[in-house]
Amino acid sequence: MPELVVRPATAARWLDLQAVLGSRGAAAKCQCQRAILPLREYWYMPREMREAFLRKEVGRRRAPAPGLIGYSGEEAVGWCRLGPRNSFAPLRNSPVPWSGRDEDRDDAGVWAVVCFAVRAGHRRQGVSGDLAAAAVDYARARGARALEGYPMATGDGDIAWGELHVGGRGAFQRAGFREVSHPTPRRYVMRIDF
């Protein structure tokens, strides 16, 4: 695979983002809204409304973009969502990433990478790791003091379908993140401070 080129998701790249998310499957249905919306709203929202929300986010002219798109040549092959950690309601309200940590959940200076999507045919080729590395540069350039991720352990192969949207631990390690905590047998909190 050629070197991945990563660009912010913008209105001009909307069709590329939709190509990554696809027309069927979990990513297409989610439209990367599970990380944003309170779960009680997310579960009852039709796909078309989720898509409209994402389109509005991507169409905003102010920075930061809601995520990054990775390109192999001219083809969009991957996406990751990131932003200030306090903008992700499900993350703020989940006990898992906070277990054993004394953190201010509302600290906008700490950013988070909360979701990845990689097109079929491009998986297991390092796309998520390249996106995680690009997320480090993107967050740092926009004034973040730190960037976190909440990946799954993949070593035992016991990952339920759809859970790996948060990324694998190895992708974050390769991007320079360190382990902050291990709140469940399969979940890690990884962080890089700037």
C-alpha positions as CSV (number, residue, x, y, z in Angstrom):
1,M,0.0,0.0,0.0
2,P,1.4,3.5,-0.8
3,E,2.1,5.8,2.1
4,L,-1.0,7.0,3.7
5,V,-1.8,10.7,3.2
6,V,-4.1,12.1,5.9
7,R,-6.3,15.2,5.5
8,P,-9.0,16.8,7.7
9,A,-12.6,15.9,7.0
10,T,-14.1,18.9,5.2
11,A,-17.2,19.5,3.1
12,A,-15.1,19.1,0.0
13,R,-14.2,15.6,1.2
14,W,-17.7,14.5,2.1
15,L,-18.0,11.8,-0.6
16,D,-14.6,10.4,0.4
17,L,-15.7,10.1,4.0
18,Q,-18.9,8.4,2.9
19,A,-16.8,6.0,0.7
20,V,-14.9,5.0,3.9
21,L,-18.0,4.6,6.0
22,G,-19.7,2.6,3.2
23,S,-23.3,2.0,2.4
24,R,-24.0,-1.0,4.7
25,G,-22.6,-2.3,7.9
26,A,-21.9,-0.8,11.3
27,A,-19.9,2.3,10.1
28,A,-22.5,3.2,7.6
29,K,-25.3,2.9,10.1
30,C,-23.5,4.8,12.8
31,Q,-22.1,7.7,10.8
32,C,-19.7,8.2,13.7
33,Q,-22.4,9.6,15.9
34,R,-22.3,7.1,18.7
35,A,-19.2,8.9,20.0
36,I,-21.0,12.2,20.0
37,L,-24.7,11.7,21.0
38,P,-26.0,10.6,24.3
39,L,-26.7,6.9,23.9
40,R,-30.5,7.3,24.6
41,E,-30.7,9.6,21.5
42,Y,-28.3,7.6,19.4
43,W,-30.1,4.3,19.6
44,Y,-33.5,5.7,18.4
45,M,-32.1,7.9,15.7
46,P,-32.5,6.8,12.1
47,R,-29.4,6.5,9.9
48,E,-30.4,9.4,7.7
49,M,-30.5,11.7,10.7
50,R,-27.1,10.5,11.9
51,E,-25.7,11.1,8.4
52,A,-27.2,14.7,8.4
53,F,-25.5,15.4,11.7
54,L,-22.2,14.2,10.4
55,R,-22.6,16.2,7.2
56,K,-23.3,19.3,9.3
57,E,-20.1,18.7,11.4
58,V,-18.0,18.2,8.4
59,G,-19.4,21.2,6.7
60,R,-18.5,23.6,9.5
61,R,-15.8,26.1,8.3
62,R,-14.3,26.6,11.7
63,A,-11.6,24.4,13.0
64,P,-11.1,21.8,14.1
65,A,-12.4,19.2,11.7
66,P,-14.4,16.4,13.4
67,G,-11.9,13.8,12.1
68,L,-9.3,12.8,9.6
69,I,-9.5,10.9,6.3
70,G,-6.6,8.7,5.2
71,Y,-5.8,8.3,1.5
72,S,-3.9,5.6,-0.3
73,G,-3.1,7.3,-3.6
74,E,-6.4,8.9,-4.6
75,E,-8.6,6.4,-2.7
76,A,-10.0,7.3,0.7
77,V,-9.4,4.2,2.9
78,G,-9.7,5.2,6.5
79,W,-11.3,7.7,9.0
80,C,-10.7,8.6,12.6
81,R,-12.8,10.8,14.8
82,L,-11.1,13.1,17.3
83,G,-11.6,16.3,19.2
84,P,-11.7,17.7,22.7
85,R,-12.4,14.9,25.1
86,N,-15.3,16.8,26.8
87,S,-17.2,16.9,23.5
88,F,-17.9,13.1,23.6
89,A,-20.9,12.6,25.8
90,P,-20.8,8.8,25.9
91,L,-17.1,8.9,26.9
92,R,-17.7,11.5,29.6
93,N,-20.6,9.4,31.0
94,S,-18.9,6.0,30.9
95,P,-17.3,4.8,34.1
96,V,-14.7,2.6,32.2
97,P,-12.1,5.2,31.1
98,W,-12.2,7.0,34.4
99,S,-11.7,3.9,36.6
100,G,-8.9,4.6,39.0
101,R,-8.2,8.0,37.5
102,D,-8.6,11.5,39.0
103,E,-9.2,13.4,35.8
104,D,-11.3,16.5,35.1
105,R,-13.7,15.1,32.5
106,D,-14.5,18.6,31.3
107,D,-10.9,19.5,30.5
108,A,-11.0,20.8,26.9
109,G,-7.2,20.7,26.7
110,V,-7.2,16.9,26.6
111,W,-8.4,15.5,23.2
112,A,-9.5,12.0,22.4
113,V,-9.4,9.7,19.4
114,V,-12.7,7.7,19.8
115,C,-13.4,5.9,16.5
116,F,-11.7,4.4,13.4
117,A,-13.2,3.0,10.2
118,V,-11.1,1.3,7.6
119,R,-12.5,0.2,4.2
120,A,-12.6,-3.5,3.4
121,G,-9.5,-4.5,1.4
122,H,-7.3,-2.1,3.4
123,R,-7.6,-3.6,6.9
124,R,-4.6,-5.1,8.7
125,Q,-2.3,-2.8,6.7
126,G,-1.5,-0.2,9.4
127,V,-4.2,2.3,8.4
128,S,-5.4,2.8,12.0
129,G,-1.9,3.3,13.3
130,D,-1.1,5.9,10.6
131,L,-4.4,7.7,11.4
132,A,-3.5,7.6,15.2
133,A,-0.1,9.2,14.4
134,A,-1.7,11.8,12.2
135,A,-4.2,12.5,15.0
136,V,-1.3,13.3,17.4
137,D,0.1,15.9,15.0
138,Y,-3.4,17.3,14.3
139,A,-4.3,17.7,18.0
140,R,-1.0,19.1,19.0
141,A,-1.2,21.7,16.2
142,R,-4.6,22.8,17.5
143,G,-3.4,23.4,21.1
144,A,-4.3,20.2,22.8
145,R,-2.1,19.4,25.9
146,A,-2.7,15.6,25.5
147,L,-4.4,13.1,23.3
148,E,-6.1,9.9,24.6
149,G,-7.4,6.7,23.0
150,Y,-9.4,3.9,24.5
151,P,-8.4,0.8,22.4
152,M,-9.1,-2.9,22.8
153,A,-6.6,-5.6,23.4
154,T,-6.5,-7.8,20.3
155,G,-3.9,-10.4,21.2
156,D,-6.3,-13.2,22.2
157,G,-8.5,-12.6,19.1
158,D,-11.6,-12.5,21.3
159,I,-13.1,-9.2,20.0
160,A,-16.8,-9.1,19.4
161,W,-17.9,-7.9,16.0
162,G,-18.0,-4.1,15.9
163,E,-15.9,-3.5,19.0
164,L,-12.7,-2.7,17.3
165,H,-14.0,0.7,16.1
166,V,-12.0,2.2,19.0
167,G,-8.8,0.9,17.6
168,G,-6.3,-1.8,18.7
169,R,-3.7,-1.2,21.4
170,G,-0.8,-1.7,19.0
171,A,-1.9,1.1,16.7
172,F,-1.7,3.5,19.6
173,Q,1.6,2.2,20.8
174,R,3.1,2.6,17.4
175,A,1.9,6.2,17.4
176,G,3.7,6.9,20.7
177,F,0.9,6.6,23.2
178,R,1.6,5.1,26.6
179,E,-0.7,3.0,28.8
180,V,-2.4,5.1,31.5
181,S,-4.7,2.4,32.8
182,H,-6.2,-1.0,32.0
183,P,-9.7,-0.6,33.4
184,T,-11.1,-4.0,32.0
185,P,-9.4,-7.1,30.8
186,R,-9.7,-5.9,27.2
187,R,-9.9,-2.1,27.4
188,Y,-6.9,0.2,27.7
189,V,-6.6,4.0,28.2
190,M,-3.7,5.2,26.2
191,R,-2.3,8.8,26.3
192,I,0.3,11.0,24.8
193,D,1.2,14.3,26.5
194,F,2.5,17.3,24.5
